[in-house]
Amino acid sequence: MYAVVRGRVQGVGFRWFVRERARALGLAGWVRNRADGSVEVLAVGDDASLQRLRALLRAGPAGAHVSDVEEQNEEPMVDALNPFGILK
């Protein structure tokens, strides 16, 4: 799953929130801020965990306001053995 999350999603702990939730769900991938103020997420795992992450992306942490989640249904290329991390 690849998604771009827009709204008030930088400076509110959004990347940390995504990383912790994705790790708890057993997902691999990464999350990072984009120059336009959005947050980019790449996640790999079982369908149920990805569905849960989708819901979490739309909710965000306290202090965030998600206005849009744009998702692409391409099969991401990521090593599923790596833990979920934050990229700079």
PDB file of N, CA, C and O in Angstrom, chain B, residues numbered from 101:
ATOM      1  N   MET B 101       0.837  -1.164   0.000  1.00  0.00           N
ATOM      2  CA  MET B 101       0.000   0.000   0.000  1.00  0.00           C
ATOM      3  C   MET B 101       0.891   1.239   0.000  1.00  0.00           C
ATOM      4  O   MET B 101       1.825   1.346   0.794  1.00  0.00           O
ATOM      5  N   TYR B 102       0.593   2.156  -0.885  1.00  0.00           N
ATOM      6  CA  TYR B 102       1.282   3.449  -0.910  1.00  0.00           C
ATOM      7  C   TYR B 102       0.219   4.517  -0.752  1.00  0.00           C
ATOM      8  O   TYR B 102      -0.788   4.499  -1.460  1.00  0.00           O
ATOM      9  N   ALA B 103       0.427   5.453   0.173  1.00  0.00           N
ATOM     10  CA  ALA B 103      -0.560   6.504   0.412  1.00  0.00           C
ATOM     11  C   ALA B 103       0.129   7.830   0.705  1.00  0.00           C
ATOM     12  O   ALA B 103       1.229   7.875   1.256  1.00  0.00           O
ATOM     13  N   VAL B 104      -0.550   8.906   0.320  1.00  0.00           N
ATOM     14  CA  VAL B 104      -0.140  10.262   0.668  1.00  0.00           C
ATOM     15  C   VAL B 104      -1.262  10.838   1.523  1.00  0.00           C
ATOM     16  O   VAL B 104      -2.421  10.870   1.110  1.00  0.00           O
ATOM     17  N   VAL B 105      -0.897  11.294   2.726  1.00  0.00           N
ATOM     18  CA  VAL B 105      -1.864  11.815   3.686  1.00  0.00           C
ATOM     19  C   VAL B 105      -1.714  13.335   3.734  1.00  0.00           C
ATOM     20  O   VAL B 105      -0.613  13.849   3.931  1.00  0.00           O
ATOM     21  N   ARG B 106      -2.819  14.045   3.554  1.00  0.00           N
ATOM     22  CA  ARG B 106      -2.788  15.511   3.541  1.00  0.00           C
ATOM     23  C   ARG B 106      -3.625  16.073   4.682  1.00  0.00           C
ATOM     24  O   ARG B 106      -4.515  15.407   5.210  1.00  0.00           O
ATOM     25  N   GLY B 107      -3.322  17.296   5.045  1.00  0.00           N
ATOM     26  CA  GLY B 107      -4.006  17.989   6.130  1.00  0.00           C
ATOM     27  C   GLY B 107      -2.963  18.527   7.088  1.00  0.00           C
ATOM     28  O   GLY B 107      -1.841  18.834   6.687  1.00  0.00           O
ATOM     29  N   ARG B 108      -3.335  18.642   8.360  1.00  0.00           N
ATOM     30  CA  ARG B 108      -2.357  19.031   9.387  1.00  0.00           C
ATOM     31  C   ARG B 108      -1.738  17.735   9.901  1.00  0.00           C
ATOM     32  O   ARG B 108      -2.185  17.152  10.889  1.00  0.00           O
ATOM     33  N   VAL B 109      -0.682  17.300   9.187  1.00  0.00           N
ATOM     34  CA  VAL B 109      -0.070  16.006   9.470  1.00  0.00           C
ATOM     35  C   VAL B 109       1.435  16.095   9.720  1.00  0.00           C
ATOM     36  O   VAL B 109       2.093  15.073   9.911  1.00  0.00           O
ATOM     37  N   GLN B 110       1.974  17.294   9.721  1.00  0.00           N
ATOM     38  CA  GLN B 110       3.382  17.481  10.084  1.00  0.00           C
ATOM     39  C   GLN B 110       3.433  18.331  11.348  1.00  0.00           C
ATOM     40  O   GLN B 110       2.647  19.262  11.526  1.00  0.00           O
ATOM     41  N   GLY B 111       4.371  17.989  12.213  1.00  0.00           N
ATOM     42  CA  GLY B 111       4.524  18.732  13.463  1.00  0.00           C
ATOM     43  C   GLY B 111       3.550  18.301  14.545  1.00  0.00           C
ATOM     44  O   GLY B 111       3.419  18.974  15.568  1.00  0.00           O
ATOM     45  N   VAL B 112       2.862  17.176  14.327  1.00  0.00           N
ATOM     46  CA  VAL B 112       1.888  16.689  15.306  1.00  0.00           C
ATOM     47  C   VAL B 112       2.149  15.241  15.711  1.00  0.00           C
ATOM     48  O   VAL B 112       1.290  14.603  16.320  1.00  0.00           O
ATOM     49  N   GLY B 113       3.327  14.720  15.376  1.00  0.00           N
ATOM     50  CA  GLY B 113       3.670  13.346  15.725  1.00  0.00           C
ATOM     51  C   GLY B 113       3.067  12.305  14.801  1.00  0.00           C
ATOM     52  O   GLY B 113       2.950  11.140  15.181  1.00  0.00           O
ATOM     53  N   PHE B 114       2.683  12.698  13.602  1.00  0.00           N
ATOM     54  CA  PHE B 114       2.022  11.779  12.682  1.00  0.00           C
ATOM     55  C   PHE B 114       2.939  10.627  12.256  1.00  0.00           C
ATOM     56  O   PHE B 114       2.504   9.475  12.228  1.00  0.00           O
ATOM     57  N   ARG B 115       4.194  10.921  11.927  1.00  0.00           N
ATOM     58  CA  ARG B 115       5.106   9.856  11.505  1.00  0.00           C
ATOM     59  C   ARG B 115       5.336   8.849  12.623  1.00  0.00           C
ATOM     60  O   ARG B 115       5.308   7.642  12.387  1.00  0.00           O
ATOM     61  N   TRP B 116       5.558   9.329  13.820  1.00  0.00           N
ATOM     62  CA  TRP B 116       5.750   8.449  14.971  1.00  0.00           C
ATOM     63  C   TRP B 116       4.505   7.585  15.180  1.00  0.00           C
ATOM     64  O   TRP B 116       4.610   6.378  15.401  1.00  0.00           O
ATOM     65  N   PHE B 117       3.337   8.204  15.110  1.00  0.00           N
ATOM     66  CA  PHE B 117       2.055   7.507  15.252  1.00  0.00           C
ATOM     67  C   PHE B 117       1.940   6.375  14.227  1.00  0.00           C
ATOM     68  O   PHE B 117       1.591   5.247  14.576  1.00  0.00           O
ATOM     69  N   VAL B 118       2.234   6.684  12.966  1.00  0.00           N
ATOM     70  CA  VAL B 118       2.141   5.673  11.902  1.00  0.00           C
ATOM     71  C   VAL B 118       3.153   4.556  12.139  1.00  0.00           C
ATOM     72  O   VAL B 118       2.816   3.377  12.029  1.00  0.00           O
ATOM     73  N   ARG B 119       4.391   4.922  12.462  1.00  0.00           N
ATOM     74  CA  ARG B 119       5.417   3.902  12.690  1.00  0.00           C
ATOM     75  C   ARG B 119       5.012   2.945  13.805  1.00  0.00           C
ATOM     76  O   ARG B 119       5.092   1.729  13.632  1.00  0.00           O
ATOM     77  N   GLU B 120       4.585   3.464  14.926  1.00  0.00           N
ATOM     78  CA  GLU B 120       4.233   2.624  16.070  1.00  0.00           C
ATOM     79  C   GLU B 120       3.040   1.731  15.767  1.00  0.00           C
ATOM     80  O   GLU B 120       3.038   0.553  16.125  1.00  0.00           O
ATOM     81  N   ARG B 121       2.020   2.285  15.107  1.00  0.00           N
ATOM     82  CA  ARG B 121       0.837   1.486  14.773  1.00  0.00           C
ATOM     83  C   ARG B 121       1.175   0.423  13.737  1.00  0.00           C
ATOM     84  O   ARG B 121       0.705  -0.710  13.839  1.00  0.00           O
ATOM     85  N   ALA B 122       1.983   0.774  12.740  1.00  0.00           N
ATOM     86  CA  ALA B 122       2.359  -0.181  11.700  1.00  0.00           C
ATOM     87  C   ALA B 122       3.190  -1.314  12.290  1.00  0.00           C
ATOM     88  O   ALA B 122       2.981  -2.477  11.945  1.00  0.00           O
ATOM     89  N   ARG B 123       4.120  -0.993  13.168  1.00  0.00           N
ATOM     90  CA  ARG B 123       4.918  -2.041  13.812  1.00  0.00           C
ATOM     91  C   ARG B 123       4.035  -2.968  14.636  1.00  0.00           C
ATOM     92  O   ARG B 123       4.207  -4.186  14.602  1.00  0.00           O
ATOM     93  N   ALA B 124       3.088  -2.394  15.380  1.00  0.00           N
ATOM     94  CA  ALA B 124       2.181  -3.206  16.191  1.00  0.00           C
ATOM     95  C   ALA B 124       1.333  -4.136  15.315  1.00  0.00           C
ATOM     96  O   ALA B 124       0.940  -5.218  15.752  1.00  0.00           O
ATOM     97  N   LEU B 125       1.057  -3.715  14.096  1.00  0.00           N
ATOM     98  CA  LEU B 125       0.278  -4.522  13.158  1.00  0.00           C
ATOM     99  C   LEU B 125       1.145  -5.522  12.393  1.00  0.00           C
ATOM    100  O   LEU B 125       0.632  -6.324  11.613  1.00  0.00           O
ATOM    101  N   GLY B 126       2.457  -5.474  12.619  1.00  0.00           N
ATOM    102  CA  GLY B 126       3.361  -6.396  11.949  1.00  0.00           C
ATOM    103  C   GLY B 126       3.666  -6.041  10.509  1.00  0.00           C
ATOM    104  O   GLY B 126       4.024  -6.913   9.718  1.00  0.00           O
ATOM    105  N   LEU B 127       3.529  -4.771  10.160  1.00  0.00           N
ATOM    106  CA  LEU B 127       3.766  -4.322   8.795  1.00  0.00           C
ATOM    107  C   LEU B 127       5.220  -3.922   8.577  1.00  0.00           C
ATOM    108  O   LEU B 127       5.908  -3.538   9.523  1.00  0.00           O
ATOM    109  N   ALA B 128       5.681  -4.010   7.362  1.00  0.00           N
ATOM    110  CA  ALA B 128       6.989  -3.504   6.954  1.00  0.00           C
ATOM    111  C   ALA B 128       6.746  -2.259   6.107  1.00  0.00           C
ATOM    112  O   ALA B 128       5.653  -2.065   5.574  1.00  0.00           O
ATOM    113  N   GLY B 129       7.781  -1.411   5.986  1.00  0.00           N
ATOM    114  CA  GLY B 129       7.649  -0.223   5.149  1.00  0.00           C
ATOM    115  C   GLY B 129       8.266   0.994   5.788  1.00  0.00           C
ATOM    116  O   GLY B 129       9.190   0.893   6.595  1.00  0.00           O
ATOM    117  N   TRP B 130       7.736   2.165   5.414  1.00  0.00           N
ATOM    118  CA  TRP B 130       8.275   3.416   5.933  1.00  0.00           C
ATOM    119  C   TRP B 130       7.238   4.529   5.848  1.00  0.00           C
ATOM    120  O   TRP B 130       6.218   4.416   5.168  1.00  0.00           O
ATOM    121  N   VAL B 131       7.541   5.611   6.570  1.00  0.00           N
ATOM    122  CA  VAL B 131       6.727   6.830   6.550  1.00  0.00           C
ATOM    123  C   VAL B 131       7.688   8.011   6.503  1.00  0.00           C
ATOM    124  O   VAL B 131       8.745   7.973   7.133  1.00  0.00           O
ATOM    125  N   ARG B 132       7.333   9.065   5.761  1.00  0.00           N
ATOM    126  CA  ARG B 132       8.189  10.253   5.711  1.00  0.00           C
ATOM    127  C   ARG B 132       7.371  11.492   5.372  1.00  0.00           C
ATOM    128  O   ARG B 132       6.315  11.417   4.744  1.00  0.00           O
ATOM    129  N   ASN B 133       7.900  12.642   5.814  1.00  0.00           N
ATOM    130  CA  ASN B 133       7.320  13.932   5.463  1.00  0.00           C
ATOM    131  C   ASN B 133       7.676  14.280   4.026  1.00  0.00           C
ATOM    132  O   ASN B 133       8.734  13.893   3.529  1.00  0.00           O
ATOM    133  N   ARG B 134       6.787  15.013   3.360  1.00  0.00           N
ATOM    134  CA  ARG B 134       7.057  15.524   2.016  1.00  0.00           C
ATOM    135  C   ARG B 134       7.156  17.045   2.094  1.00  0.00           C
ATOM    136  O   ARG B 134       6.613  17.664   3.009  1.00  0.00           O
ATOM    137  N   ALA B 135       7.842  17.631   1.142  1.00  0.00           N
ATOM    138  CA  ALA B 135       8.073  19.077   1.129  1.00  0.00           C
ATOM    139  C   ALA B 135       6.770  19.872   1.052  1.00  0.00           C
ATOM    140  O   ALA B 135       6.724  21.020   1.495  1.00  0.00           O
ATOM    141  N   ASP B 136       5.718  19.284   0.500  1.00  0.00           N
ATOM    142  CA  ASP B 136       4.447  20.006   0.349  1.00  0.00           C
ATOM    143  C   ASP B 136       3.588  19.984   1.611  1.00  0.00           C
ATOM    144  O   ASP B 136       2.465  20.487   1.596  1.00  0.00           O
ATOM    145  N   GLY B 137       4.099  19.406   2.707  1.00  0.00           N
ATOM    146  CA  GLY B 137       3.365  19.376   3.970  1.00  0.00           C
ATOM    147  C   GLY B 137       2.576  18.093   4.192  1.00  0.00           C
ATOM    148  O   GLY B 137       1.960  17.920   5.244  1.00  0.00           O
ATOM    149  N   SER B 138       2.587  17.211   3.234  1.00  0.00           N
ATOM    150  CA  SER B 138       1.891  15.936   3.372  1.00  0.00           C
ATOM    151  C   SER B 138       2.838  14.884   3.946  1.00  0.00           C
ATOM    152  O   SER B 138       4.027  15.139   4.135  1.00  0.00           O
ATOM    153  N   VAL B 139       2.303  13.716   4.217  1.00  0.00           N
ATOM    154  CA  VAL B 139       3.081  12.585   4.718  1.00  0.00           C
ATOM    155  C   VAL B 139       2.870  11.410   3.766  1.00  0.00           C
ATOM    156  O   VAL B 139       1.752  11.132   3.334  1.00  0.00           O
ATOM    157  N   GLU B 140       3.963  10.735   3.452  1.00  0.00           N
ATOM    158  CA  GLU B 140       3.963   9.615   2.511  1.00  0.00           C
ATOM    159  C   GLU B 140       4.162   8.316   3.298  1.00  0.00           C
ATOM    160  O   GLU B 140       5.000   8.248   4.197  1.00  0.00           O
ATOM    161  N   VAL B 141       3.383   7.286   2.949  1.00  0.00           N
ATOM    162  CA  VAL B 141       3.433   6.010   3.660  1.00  0.00           C
ATOM    163  C   VAL B 141       3.531   4.869   2.649  1.00  0.00           C
ATOM    164  O   VAL B 141       2.777   4.824   1.677  1.00  0.00           O
ATOM    165  N   LEU B 142       4.461   3.954   2.884  1.00  0.00           N
ATOM    166  CA  LEU B 142       4.564   2.730   2.101  1.00  0.00           C
ATOM    167  C   LEU B 142       4.522   1.578   3.091  1.00  0.00           C
ATOM    168  O   LEU B 142       5.357   1.497   3.991  1.00  0.00           O
ATOM    169  N   ALA B 143       3.552   0.687   2.927  1.00  0.00           N
ATOM    170  CA  ALA B 143       3.386  -0.412   3.879  1.00  0.00           C
ATOM    171  C   ALA B 143       3.104  -1.717   3.150  1.00  0.00           C
ATOM    172  O   ALA B 143       2.425  -1.747   2.124  1.00  0.00           O
ATOM    173  N   VAL B 144       3.646  -2.796   3.709  1.00  0.00           N
ATOM    174  CA  VAL B 144       3.454  -4.138   3.168  1.00  0.00           C
ATOM    175  C   VAL B 144       3.057  -5.061   4.308  1.00  0.00           C
ATOM    176  O   VAL B 144       3.625  -4.996   5.398  1.00  0.00           O
ATOM    177  N   GLY B 145       2.080  -5.919   4.049  1.00  0.00           N
ATOM    178  CA  GLY B 145       1.667  -6.882   5.060  1.00  0.00           C
ATOM    179  C   GLY B 145       0.379  -7.547   4.647  1.00  0.00           C
ATOM    180  O   GLY B 145      -0.043  -7.451   3.495  1.00  0.00           O
ATOM    181  N   ASP B 146      -0.243  -8.223   5.593  1.00  0.00           N
ATOM    182  CA  ASP B 146      -1.483  -8.922   5.282  1.00  0.00           C
ATOM    183  C   ASP B 146      -2.629  -7.922   5.116  1.00  0.00           C
ATOM    184  O   ASP B 146      -2.571  -6.804   5.627  1.00  0.00           O
ATOM    185  N   ASP B 147      -3.653  -8.335   4.404  1.00  0.00           N
ATOM    186  CA  ASP B 147      -4.757  -7.441   4.062  1.00  0.00           C
ATOM    187  C   ASP B 147      -5.467  -6.859   5.282  1.00  0.00           C
ATOM    188  O   ASP B 147      -5.816  -5.679   5.286  1.00  0.00           O
ATOM    189  N   ALA B 148      -5.680  -7.660   6.302  1.00  0.00           N
ATOM    190  CA  ALA B 148      -6.381  -7.174   7.498  1.00  0.00           C
ATOM    191  C   ALA B 148      -5.584  -6.070   8.192  1.00  0.00           C
ATOM    192  O   ALA B 148      -6.157  -5.071   8.628  1.00  0.00           O
ATOM    193  N   SER B 149      -4.273  -6.244   8.293  1.00  0.00           N
ATOM    194  CA  SER B 149      -3.430  -5.226   8.933  1.00  0.00           C
ATOM    195  C   SER B 149      -3.378  -3.955   8.094  1.00  0.00           C
ATOM    196  O   SER B 149      -3.395  -2.851   8.639  1.00  0.00           O
ATOM    197  N   LEU B 150      -3.316  -4.101   6.781  1.00  0.00           N
ATOM    198  CA  LEU B 150      -3.312  -2.921   5.906  1.00  0.00           C
ATOM    199  C   LEU B 150      -4.633  -2.175   6.003  1.00  0.00           C
ATOM    200  O   LEU B 150      -4.648  -0.944   5.985  1.00  0.00           O
ATOM    201  N   GLN B 151      -5.743  -2.900   6.105  1.00  0.00           N
ATOM    202  CA  GLN B 151      -7.044  -2.238   6.269  1.00  0.00           C
ATOM    203  C   GLN B 151      -7.083  -1.444   7.574  1.00  0.00           C
ATOM    204  O   GLN B 151      -7.607  -0.331   7.610  1.00  0.00           O
ATOM    205  N   ARG B 152      -6.538  -2.008   8.629  1.00  0.00           N
ATOM    206  CA  ARG B 152      -6.497  -1.310   9.927  1.00  0.00           C
ATOM    207  C   ARG B 152      -5.631  -0.062   9.829  1.00  0.00           C
ATOM    208  O   ARG B 152      -5.992   0.987  10.361  1.00  0.00           O
ATOM    209  N   LEU B 153      -4.477  -0.170   9.145  1.00  0.00           N
ATOM    210  CA  LEU B 153      -3.613   0.995   8.977  1.00  0.00           C
ATOM    211  C   LEU B 153      -4.325   2.077   8.174  1.00  0.00           C
ATOM    212  O   LEU B 153      -4.192   3.260   8.486  1.00  0.00           O
ATOM    213  N   ARG B 154      -5.075   1.694   7.148  1.00  0.00           N
ATOM    214  CA  ARG B 154      -5.834   2.680   6.359  1.00  0.00           C
ATOM    215  C   ARG B 154      -6.754   3.491   7.265  1.00  0.00           C
ATOM    216  O   ARG B 154      -6.822   4.715   7.158  1.00  0.00           O
ATOM    217  N   ALA B 155      -7.454   2.806   8.149  1.00  0.00           N
ATOM    218  CA  ALA B 155      -8.354   3.492   9.077  1.00  0.00           C
ATOM    219  C   ALA B 155      -7.575   4.411  10.013  1.00  0.00           C
ATOM    220  O   ALA B 155      -8.021   5.521  10.302  1.00  0.00           O
ATOM    221  N   LEU B 156      -6.427   3.963  10.485  1.00  0.00           N
ATOM    222  CA  LEU B 156      -5.603   4.780  11.371  1.00  0.00           C
ATOM    223  C   LEU B 156      -5.056   6.013  10.655  1.00  0.00           C
ATOM    224  O   LEU B 156      -4.959   7.082  11.257  1.00  0.00           O
ATOM    225  N   LEU B 157      -4.700   5.878   9.379  1.00  0.00           N
ATOM    226  CA  LEU B 157      -4.209   7.032   8.616  1.00  0.00           C
ATOM    227  C   LEU B 157      -5.286   8.097   8.509  1.00  0.00           C
ATOM    228  O   LEU B 157      -4.987   9.289   8.574  1.00  0.00           O
ATOM    229  N   ARG B 158      -6.518   7.686   8.348  1.00  0.00           N
ATOM    230  CA  ARG B 158      -7.624   8.653   8.219  1.00  0.00           C
ATOM    231  C   ARG B 158      -7.928   9.337   9.542  1.00  0.00           C
ATOM    232  O   ARG B 158      -8.405  10.471   9.551  1.00  0.00           O
ATOM    233  N   ALA B 159      -7.660   8.668  10.660  1.00  0.00           N
ATOM    234  CA  ALA B 159      -7.920   9.243  11.985  1.00  0.00           C
ATOM    235  C   ALA B 159      -6.746  10.092  12.452  1.00  0.00           C
ATOM    236  O   ALA B 159      -6.935  11.221  12.905  1.00  0.00           O
ATOM    237  N   GLY B 160      -5.528   9.551  12.344  1.00  0.00           N
ATOM    238  CA  GLY B 160      -4.336  10.266  12.807  1.00  0.00           C
ATOM    239  C   GLY B 160      -4.284  10.371  14.313  1.00  0.00           C
ATOM    240  O   GLY B 160      -5.219   9.967  15.005  1.00  0.00           O
ATOM    241  N   PRO B 161      -3.183  10.918  14.826  1.00  0.00           N
ATOM    242  CA  PRO B 161      -3.034  11.111  16.269  1.00  0.00           C
ATOM    243  C   PRO B 161      -3.767  12.380  16.720  1.00  0.00           C
ATOM    244  O   PRO B 161      -4.226  13.177  15.901  1.00  0.00           O
ATOM    245  N   ALA B 162      -3.863  12.542  18.031  1.00  0.00           N
ATOM    246  CA  ALA B 162      -4.440  13.779  18.574  1.00  0.00           C
ATOM    247  C   ALA B 162      -3.623  14.959  18.063  1.00  0.00           C
ATOM    248  O   ALA B 162      -2.393  14.900  18.043  1.00  0.00           O
ATOM    249  N   GLY B 163      -4.285  16.015  17.657  1.00  0.00           N
ATOM    250  CA  GLY B 163      -3.596  17.200  17.144  1.00  0.00           C
ATOM    251  C   GLY B 163      -3.512  17.232  15.638  1.00  0.00           C
ATOM    252  O   GLY B 163      -3.266  18.288  15.054  1.00  0.00           O
ATOM    253  N   ALA B 164      -3.710  16.101  14.999  1.00  0.00           N
ATOM    254  CA  ALA B 164      -3.673  16.046  13.534  1.00  0.00           C
ATOM    255  C   ALA B 164      -5.080  16.270  12.988  1.00  0.00           C
ATOM    256  O   ALA B 164      -6.075  16.027  13.671  1.00  0.00           O
ATOM    257  N   HIS B 165      -5.139  16.732  11.762  1.00  0.00           N
ATOM    258  CA  HIS B 165      -6.406  16.826  11.043  1.00  0.00           C
ATOM    259  C   HIS B 165      -6.158  16.319   9.626  1.00  0.00           C
ATOM    260  O   HIS B 165      -5.510  16.990   8.823  1.00  0.00           O
ATOM    261  N   VAL B 166      -6.666  15.156   9.333  1.00  0.00           N
ATOM    262  CA  VAL B 166      -6.479  14.545   8.018  1.00  0.00           C
ATOM    263  C   VAL B 166      -7.605  15.001   7.111  1.00  0.00           C
ATOM    264  O   VAL B 166      -8.782  14.769   7.387  1.00  0.00           O
ATOM    265  N   SER B 167      -7.219  15.657   6.017  1.00  0.00           N
ATOM    266  CA  SER B 167      -8.224  16.120   5.055  1.00  0.00           C
ATOM    267  C   SER B 167      -8.370  15.169   3.874  1.00  0.00           C
ATOM    268  O   SER B 167      -9.412  15.149   3.219  1.00  0.00           O
ATOM    269  N   ASP B 168      -7.322  14.374   3.596  1.00  0.00           N
ATOM    270  CA  ASP B 168      -7.375  13.484   2.442  1.00  0.00           C
ATOM    271  C   ASP B 168      -6.317  12.402   2.576  1.00  0.00           C
ATOM    272  O   ASP B 168      -5.215  12.655   3.063  1.00  0.00           O
ATOM    273  N   VAL B 169      -6.656  11.200   2.145  1.00  0.00           N
ATOM    274  CA  VAL B 169      -5.693  10.108   2.016  1.00  0.00           C
ATOM    275  C   VAL B 169      -5.808   9.599   0.589  1.00  0.00           C
ATOM    276  O   VAL B 169      -6.815   9.004   0.205  1.00  0.00           O
ATOM    277  N   GLU B 170      -4.764   9.843  -0.186  1.00  0.00           N
ATOM    278  CA  GLU B 170      -4.729   9.401  -1.578  1.00  0.00           C
ATOM    279  C   GLU B 170      -3.904   8.123  -1.631  1.00  0.00           C
ATOM    280  O   GLU B 170      -2.732   8.106  -1.255  1.00  0.00           O
ATOM    281  N   GLU B 171      -4.531   7.062  -2.100  1.00  0.00           N
ATOM    282  CA  GLU B 171      -3.860   5.768  -2.111  1.00  0.00           C
ATOM    283  C   GLU B 171      -3.699   5.258  -3.536  1.00  0.00           C
ATOM    284  O   GLU B 171      -4.580   5.419  -4.381  1.00  0.00           O
ATOM    285  N   GLN B 172      -2.551   4.640  -3.776  1.00  0.00           N
ATOM    286  CA  GLN B 172      -2.313   3.961  -5.046  1.00  0.00           C
ATOM    287  C   GLN B 172      -2.290   2.470  -4.763  1.00  0.00           C
ATOM    288  O   GLN B 172      -1.733   2.030  -3.758  1.00  0.00           O
ATOM    289  N   ASN B 173      -2.883   1.712  -5.635  1.00  0.00           N
ATOM    290  CA  ASN B 173      -2.997   0.275  -5.414  1.00  0.00           C
ATOM    291  C   ASN B 173      -1.879  -0.519  -6.056  1.00  0.00           C
ATOM    292  O   ASN B 173      -2.045  -1.709  -6.324  1.00  0.00           O
ATOM    293  N   GLU B 174      -0.745   0.112  -6.310  1.00  0.00           N
ATOM    294  CA  GLU B 174       0.398  -0.593  -6.860  1.00  0.00           C
ATOM    295  C   GLU B 174       0.998  -1.502  -5.797  1.00  0.00           C
ATOM    296  O   GLU B 174       0.938  -1.199  -4.605  1.00  0.00           O
ATOM    297  N   GLU B 175       1.572  -2.611  -6.229  1.00  0.00           N
ATOM    298  CA  GLU B 175       2.263  -3.509  -5.310  1.00  0.00           C
ATOM    299  C   GLU B 175       3.622  -2.894  -4.972  1.00  0.00           C
ATOM    300  O   GLU B 175       4.483  -2.816  -5.848  1.00  0.00           O
ATOM    301  N   PRO B 176       3.837  -2.459  -3.741  1.00  0.00           N
ATOM    302  CA  PRO B 176       5.104  -1.806  -3.390  1.00  0.00           C
ATOM    303  C   PRO B 176       6.260  -2.788  -3.363  1.00  0.00           C
ATOM    304  O   PRO B 176       6.091  -3.974  -3.079  1.00  0.00           O
ATOM    305  N   MET B 177       7.429  -2.267  -3.665  1.00  0.00           N
ATOM    306  CA  MET B 177       8.661  -3.059  -3.601  1.00  0.00           C
ATOM    307  C   MET B 177       9.384  -2.672  -2.312  1.00  0.00           C
ATOM    308  O   MET B 177      10.004  -1.611  -2.240  1.00  0.00           O
ATOM    309  N   VAL B 178       9.306  -3.518  -1.313  1.00  0.00           N
ATOM    310  CA  VAL B 178       9.965  -3.261  -0.026  1.00  0.00           C
ATOM    311  C   VAL B 178      10.292  -4.599   0.613  1.00  0.00           C
ATOM    312  O   VAL B 178       9.545  -5.564   0.457  1.00  0.00           O
ATOM    313  N   ASP B 179      11.375  -4.658   1.311  1.00  0.00           N
ATOM    314  CA  ASP B 179      11.775  -5.884   1.990  1.00  0.00           C
ATOM    315  C   ASP B 179      10.854  -6.113   3.188  1.00  0.00           C
ATOM    316  O   ASP B 179      10.901  -5.366   4.165  1.00  0.00           O
ATOM    317  N   ALA B 180      10.033  -7.126   3.108  1.00  0.00           N
ATOM    318  CA  ALA B 180       9.045  -7.400   4.153  1.00  0.00           C
ATOM    319  C   ALA B 180       9.696  -7.830   5.467  1.00  0.00           C
ATOM    320  O   ALA B 180       9.013  -7.920   6.487  1.00  0.00           O
ATOM    321  N   LEU B 181      10.990  -8.093   5.461  1.00  0.00           N
ATOM    322  CA  LEU B 181      11.662  -8.484   6.691  1.00  0.00           C
ATOM    323  C   LEU B 181      12.111  -7.281   7.517  1.00  0.00           C
ATOM    324  O   LEU B 181      12.425  -7.423   8.698  1.00  0.00           O
ATOM    325  N   ASN B 182      12.141  -6.118   6.912  1.00  0.00           N
ATOM    326  CA  ASN B 182      12.581  -4.919   7.626  1.00  0.00           C
ATOM    327  C   ASN B 182      11.443  -4.379   8.483  1.00  0.00           C
ATOM    328  O   ASN B 182      10.288  -4.398   8.058  1.00  0.00           O
ATOM    329  N   PRO B 183      11.754  -3.896   9.685  1.00  0.00           N
ATOM    330  CA  PRO B 183      10.712  -3.274  10.503  1.00  0.00           C
ATOM    331  C   PRO B 183      10.272  -1.948   9.893  1.00  0.00           C
ATOM    332  O   PRO B 183      10.998  -1.349   9.099  1.00  0.00           O
ATOM    333  N   PHE B 184       9.098  -1.502  10.263  1.00  0.00           N
ATOM    334  CA  PHE B 184       8.573  -0.242   9.764  1.00  0.00           C
ATOM    335  C   PHE B 184       9.400   0.904  10.334  1.00  0.00           C
ATOM    336  O   PHE B 184       9.663   0.926  11.537  1.00  0.00           O
ATOM    337  N   GLY B 185       9.812   1.851   9.506  1.00  0.00           N
ATOM    338  CA  GLY B 185      10.673   2.937   9.974  1.00  0.00           C
ATOM    339  C   GLY B 185      10.252   4.295   9.465  1.00  0.00           C
ATOM    340  O   GLY B 185       9.361   4.415   8.624  1.00  0.00           O
ATOM    341  N   ILE B 186      10.904   5.315   9.985  1.00  0.00           N
ATOM    342  CA  ILE B 186      10.707   6.698   9.561  1.00  0.00           C
ATOM    343  C   ILE B 186      11.876   7.086   8.680  1.00  0.00           C
ATOM    344  O   ILE B 186      13.033   6.914   9.064  1.00  0.00           O
ATOM    345  N   LEU B 187      11.583   7.607   7.503  1.00  0.00           N
ATOM    346  CA  LEU B 187      12.632   8.105   6.604  1.00  0.00           C
ATOM    347  C   LEU B 187      12.671   9.617   6.716  1.00  0.00           C
ATOM    348  O   LEU B 187      11.670  10.250   7.051  1.00  0.00           O
ATOM    349  N   LYS B 188      13.811  10.184   6.438  1.00  0.00           N
ATOM    350  CA  LYS B 188      13.950  11.653   6.457  1.00  0.00           C
ATOM    351  C   LYS B 188      13.728  12.193   5.073  1.00  0.00           C
ATOM    352  O   LYS B 188      13.798  13.404   4.865  1.00  0.00           O
TER     353      LYS B 188
END
